[in-house]
Amino acid sequence: MSGVLRALRHITAARIALAGTVALVAAMAWWWLAFQPLIEIADMPLSSAAACLVADSDLCSLARALCKRPHLLDLDSYHPAAFWSAFGLLSLAALRGLSRDPA
């Protein structure tokens, strides 16, 4: 067994779930910082902005391009890969928790 796999063997499902939860909260905060001005000023419906959390579309790109309002921390872009990375970690934690073999 390689050293990396041996090291990963000791990571529990709870630790993976914690990392996934932190990543999900960070992704949602990043999304909110990027899209809150669009929802507030540009009258972008929350449902349309929420779709930008999981996928980048022409509507998301257009709304970001048209928004000239300053964003908190200069976070005017968001990448859905942040959400999907968190989702992947949470899925891995669920699979690891269901596994009978902890290895």
QUIVEN-V418410 format. One record per helix or strand of 3 or more residues. SS is the DSSP state (H for helix, E for strand). FROM is the first residue (numbers start at 0). LEN is the number of residues. If there is no record, write none. Layout:
SS & FROM & LEN
SS & FROM & LEN
//
This chain:
H & 2 & 7
H & 12 & 28
H & 45 & 9
H & 57 & 9
H & 71 & 3
H & 80 & 18
//
